[in-house]
Amino acid sequence: MYLRLIRLELLNFFRNPQFGTNLAVKILMGFAMVYFALVYVGSPFLLYYYAVDELKADPLTLFCRFFFYYWVLDLVIRYFMQQMPTQNLKPFLTQNLSKTFLVRFTIFKTFTHFFNWGYLLFLLPFAGLLIFDGGYSVLGTIGFTIGILFMFYLSNFLNILLNGKVSVLIATVVVAVILGAFEYFQIYSFASLSEQIFYSLYSQPWLCLIPMLLASCAAYAAFQTIRKTFYLDQGLALKVVEGKTENIKFLNRFGVTGTFINNDVKLLKRSKSARSAVFMSVAFLFYGFLFFNGAYQQDFMKLFAAIFVSGGFMFMFGQRVPSWDSTYYPLMMTSNVPYKQYLKGKWALLVAGTFISLILSSFYLFFGFELWLIIFAAGLYNLGVNCHIVLLAGAYNKKPLDLNSSSKSFGGGNNFSVKTFLLILPQMLLPMAVYGLVNYFFNQYAAVASLGLLGLLGFLIRDVIFDLIVKVYKKEKYSTLEAFKKVG
């Protein structure tokens, strides 16, 4: 029966009206998967020999020391990216199939996700290096590998349990950040505790039973959680809430554009998907900590991180324009809705979010004025150029978004397309190229000024840019309407 369900999944993919787009996305995702697979395979060699040759340290100890922080990061990434594939199983609830069978199949499908099997590409070569090059105990290495693998499985099931519980996720991240701050300011070394806990999986191989037991308990809890809400009129049903009338009077002075901004502000307050974009934009504020260190001395790599620091909201919210309005998009198109004012409303919200992120990123001044200049340059470019490019990419976004889905795991989707991918290139490569060239021939201040001028130019000619974007949206109008009919 499992094979029949898998066959139906394949038929659904090939018979989908968006087959061409889906196939292109799958191919690109395949290339991305190959890339990350190669990264996973190469990382253990980099970690092992860097620890042995450069740091003169034990690679296993180094891994255990920072594993907890990576595990928390993995949990956060899963929460926002790994979806539960329950939406395709709705029709089977009316068939002569038991809920228990369908829930088991749902959980089984999560193991096909790259997050769950991809880590073997790191763990197996790392275990081989430890045994054959480092002379580590075979039994201890096997126990360590099994224990770490089941820690990732534990993360998979916790992602199911945390579904929709944003407050719990935020609390987890806050605790991890506080512990990291204690480590950074040498108040308390939680990394030492992490080292002791996970190194014990090697020194006492039987302790790998503990992660296995924790993962099993989380799996059972996830199974029970899904099963209790696996009904068409409960967990998979549209969420019904009491209607409220809200209006931000300040925005009314901006006419039709203000009305659209008003609607988007309400969207950010009411929709879990939209709120997730806000939470992720806050998380991107700390993205610089991964790059602003001694490992990345090149300014263009710092600029790469700075674009995300100041543009988190722009990317997270802007990439789903106009999918946010897919439910009533056909109604909008039959009404006298001016496209230009609609896009200006989205643009104003993106600009406001980017500007707020730029202000909040001022804490990077503690790491040096020159570093903050790079963030400032990236923010100016995001404000004047990237906000327009994100809106342009939205014209090719044909993936509907169900805002009524009761939780993240029961809906969601990929808003990716080939044309969208091509439009990502000027968002990232152009500012890095401009900044690198001007900085090379002149200095950092001239490079910041050049990006600032590009941003200012984008502001000055925004009406011309909007006219061009509107033409693209009108050209793609009917294909977008056809695609958005699939929502729900």
N, C-alpha and C positions, 0 to 999 in steps of 0.2 A: 504493500500500500504506500509505503514511503516513496518507492520508485515512481509510482503513478503520480503522486503529488509533485515530485521533481519534474516529471514529464510535462505536467500541466503548467508549471512555472516556465519551462522552456517555450511551450506553445504560446503562452501569454506574452513572452518577450518578442517572438518572431511575428505574431499577428497584431501587435500593437500598432496603431496608426502612426505613432512616432518612432517606428522601427529604425528608420534611417538615422535619426538623431540619436536614439538609444545605442545603436551599433557604434556610431562614431564616438560616443561617450565611453562605451565599454572598451573600445580600442585604446583611447587615450588613457583611461583608467588602467588598462593593462600595461601600457608603457610606464605609467607612474608606479604601478605595483612592481614591475621588473626593476625600476630604479631603486625603490625602497628595499626590495629584496637584496639587491647588490650591496646597498648600504648596510643592511643587517648582517650580511655575510662578511663584509669587510671590517665592520666595527669591532668584532672580537680580536682580530689581529692588531688593529690600531690600539685598542685598549691594552692588550697583553704586552705588546712590545714597547709601547710608550711607557707603561708602568715599570717594566723591567729595565729598559735601556736608559730612559730619560729621568724618571723619578726614583729609580732604584728602590721600588716598592713592590709589595706583593700584589699582583693583579687581582687575585680573589678578594683580598682585604679591601682594595680600592673599590671594587664593584659593590661589595656589601655595604661599604660606608655611605654610599650615596643612593643605594637602591630604593630606600623608602621614598625619597623625594621624587624619583622617577616614577615610582608606582602611583603616587598621588597625581602626578601630571598625566599619566596614562588614564587614570580614572576620569579626570576632568575632560580629556580629549574624547574619550568614549561617550561621555554624557552628551556632548554636543554633536558628535559625528556618527556614532553607531546607533542605527535604528532597529527597532524590533519589527520583523516582517510579518505583522499580524493583519495588515490591511488586505492582502491577497487571500487570506483565509476566511474572510467574511462569508462568501457564498457557501462554504462547506458547513457552516453552522446550521443550515436548513436541510442538510443531507443526513443520511443514516451513518454518521461518523461520531464517535464519542469525543467529548471535549478533551478528555485526558489524552487521547491520541493526537489531537490537533495541537494541544499545548506542548506536548513532547516534541512534535515536529517543529514547532516554533522555536523552542529552545535549541533543538538540534541544528537549525539553520544558523544560529548565532556562531556556531563553531566553524562555519565556512567563511566567516569574516576574517579579513587579513589580520585584524588585531589579535586574533586568537591563535592562528597557526604560524603567523609571520615570525613570532619570537623564537620559534624553533630554529630559524635560520641564523639567529645569533647564539642561542644557547648550545646547540650541538657543536659548532666550530670552537666555541669557547671551552667547552668541556674537553674536546680533543686536544686543544693547546695545553690545557692544564695537565692532562694525563701524559701525553706523548712528549711534550717539550718541557713542562715544568716538573714532571715527576710526582704529581699529586696522586693521592690515593684514588684508585678506581672506584671503590665502593663509596667513598666520601663524595667524589665528584658526581656520581650518579644520584646520590641522595640530594645533593645540592641542586642539580639540574631539575629533578622532579619537583622539589620544593618550590623553586622559583617559577617553574611553569604553572604550577597550581596557584601560585599567588596571582598570576595574570588571569587564570580562570576565575579566581575569586573576584577580581576586578570586573570581569564580564558579568557575573551574576549580581554584583552590587550595583552595576549600572542599571540593571532591570529593576532592582528594588528602589533605587533612587529616582526612577522615572517620575518626573513631575514634582519632585521634592527639591526645589531649587534652594530652599533655605538650608537643608541638610548639606547639600553640595557646597554652598558658600561657606558654611561653618567649617567643613572639612578643609577647604582651601585656606581659610583664614588661619586655622590652627597650623597648617603646614607652613604658611608664610611666617607666622610668629616663631615657629621652631627654627625656620631658616634664618630669621633675623637674630635669634639667640646665638645661632652658629656663627653668623657673620661678625657680630659684635663680641664674640667670645664670652658670652654670658653663660651659656650651657651648650655642651657639645652633644646634640642629639644624634649627629652622624656616628659618634662613637657607640652609642646605644644601638643604632641600626647595624653597625658593623658586628657587634656582639651577637645580635639576634640572628642575622642571616648567615654569619660565618658558622654558627652552630649547626646549620644544615649540613655543612661539610664535616665538621669535627664529630658530630653525632648524627650519622645518616638516618637513623630511625626517626629523627625529629621531622623528616619530610612528611610524616603521617599527619602532623598538625595542619600544614597548609591544605593537605588533601581533605582532612576533616572539615576545615573551615569552608573550603570550596563546595564540599558536598552539602553542608548545612545551608549555605547561601543558595545553592542550586535548588534544594527542596523548598526553601522559602520563596524563591523566585517562581517556582512551579505553582505553589499554592496561591501566590499573589496574582499571577496571570489567570489561573483557573477560576478564581473567585469573581473576576470581572470580565471573563470571556463570554459575554452575552451581547447580542445585537442591541439590547435595550439598556446596557449598563456600560461596561468598559469600552466597547467599540461604538457606542452611540454618540451622537452629537451632544455636546454639553449645553444644557439649557440653563440660562441665568436670567435673573430679573432684569428687564430693560431699564436703562437709566438715561436720562437726558442731561447731557453735559455740553457746555459751551464755554470756550475761552474768549471772552468778549474783546480782549486786547487784539486778537488776531483778525477781528471783523473789519478793522480799518484797512486791511490789505486786500479787500474785495474777494474775488473768486479764489485767488491764490491762498488767502488767509483761511478760506473754508476748507481747502484741501489740506493745509497744514493742521488745522483743527482736527480733521478726521484722522490724520496720521498720529497726532498726539494721543487721541483716544485709543487708537490701535496699539500703541506702545504701552498703554495702561492696562488694556483688557486682554490682549493676546499673549499666550505663553511663548509662542514662537517669536513674537516681536520683542518681548521682554528678554528672551534668550540672546537676541542680538545686542541688547543694551549690556547685559552681563558679560558677554564675550568682548565687547568693546572696552569694558573696564579691565578685563583680563589682559587685553592687548597692551594696555598702558605699561604692564610689567614685562612685556616681550623683550624690551631692551636688555634686561638682565642676562638673557641668553647670549647676547652678542657684545655687550659693552664690557668686555674684559680683555685680558691679555691675549686670548686666543685669536681675537679678530682685531688686528691692528689697522687693517685697510679701512679708509674712510668710506669707500663705496659699500662695504659690508655693513658698516654702522648706519649708512643711509638706508640700506635695505630694511634694517630693523626699525629705523625711525619712521619710515613710511607706514608701517603697521602700528607703531605706537600712537601716532597722531590720527591715523585713518581707520582705526578699528571699527568704529560705528559706520563709517562710509562703506567699508567692504561688507560688513555683516548685514546691514540693512539695505544698502544700495544694490547688492547682488540679487535681491528678490523683488526688485521693481521690474515689472508691474504685478508680479505674482501675489503680492499682498492684497491686491484688489481683484484677484481672479474670480472670486465668487460672484461679484456683481459687475465685472468688467463688461459683459454683453449689454447690461442695462445702461452703463455709462456711454457705450458707443451708440446706443439708440437715442440718447439724450443730447441736448446741445451743450456738450462738455468741451470746452476749448483745450485742445491737447497741450498747447504751450503753457497755459496757466496750471494745468495738471502737473506738468514736468517741473515748472518753477516751484510748485509746492514741495515736491520731492527734493529738488535741489536745495531749497532753503533749509529743509530739515537736515540734509546731509552736511551742509555748510555749518549749521549750528552745532551739530554733533562733533564735527571735526574741530571747530574752534574751541569747544569745551574741552575736548581731549588735549588740544595743544596747551590750554591753560593748566590743566591738571598735570600735564607732564613736566611742569616746572620743577618738580622735585629732583629731576635729573641734573639740575644746577649743582647739587651737592657732589656730583661726580665730575664736575668741570664745566667751565663756560663753553669751551670749544665743542664738547659733546652736545650740550644743549643747543648750540648753534646749528648742528646737523639736524636735530629734531625740529628746530624752528624752520629750517629750510624745507624739510620734508612736509611740514604742516602747511607752509605757504603754497607749495606745489599741489598738495591735496586739495586745498581750498579753491584754487583757481583753475586747475586742469583735471585732476583725477575725478572730481565730483561730476564733471561733464562726461568723462569717459565711462564712468560707472552707469550713468543714465543711458548713454548710447548702447552699452552692452545689454541693458534691459530690453531693448527692442527685439533682441534675439532670444530672450528668456521665455520659453514656451511651456514651462513646467508649472501647472496649477498648484496652489497651496491652499489646503483646507484649514482655515483658521478655527473652525468649529471642532476640530479633532480634540478629543478629551485629554490627550496627553501626547507628549513628543513621540513616544515609541509606537503609537498607533497611527501615525501619519508621517508627514514629512517627505522629503524627496530631494533629488539632486537638481539644481537649477543650472547645470553646466551644459554648455554647447561648444562646438568647435569655434564658432565666430566669437563667442564670449571669451574663449581661451586666447584667441588672437588679439582681442582688445585688452587683455591683461598685460601683454608685452609692453605697450607704451606707458602703462601705469607704473611699471617697475623699472624697465630697462632705460627708458628715455631720461628720467631724472638722474639715474645713476651715471649714465653716459655724460650728460651735461655737467653734473657736479664733478665727475672725475677729470674731464678734460679741462675745465676752467681751473680747478684746483691744481692740476699739473702744471699748466702754463702760467698761472698767476698765483693765487693763494686761496685759503679757505673762505675768507670774507668775500672775495669776488665770486666764489662758487655759490655761497649762500645768496648773494645778491642776484646771481643769474637765475636761480630757482625762484626767488621772490619776484623777479621781473616776469617770468613765465606765468606765475600765479596771478600777478596784477593784470597781465595782458588777457588772461582768461576771464577775469572779472569785467574788463572793459569791453570785450567783444562778446559777452555772454548772450546777448540777443541774437547775434549772427549765428552763434553756436546752437542756440535753442532752435532756430529756424531749420538748421541742418538736421538736428536730432528729430524734430517733429516730422520731417519728410521721411526719415527712416521708419519711425513708428507707424506712419500712415501706410507705408509700403508693406510693412509686416502685419498690418491690422487684422486682416482676415485669417491669416494662418494662426495668429495668436488667439483669435476668437474661437477657431476650430479646436485648438489645443486646450483652451480653458473650459470647453464643454465637458472635459473629462473629470473636472473637479467634483469631489464628493464621492 
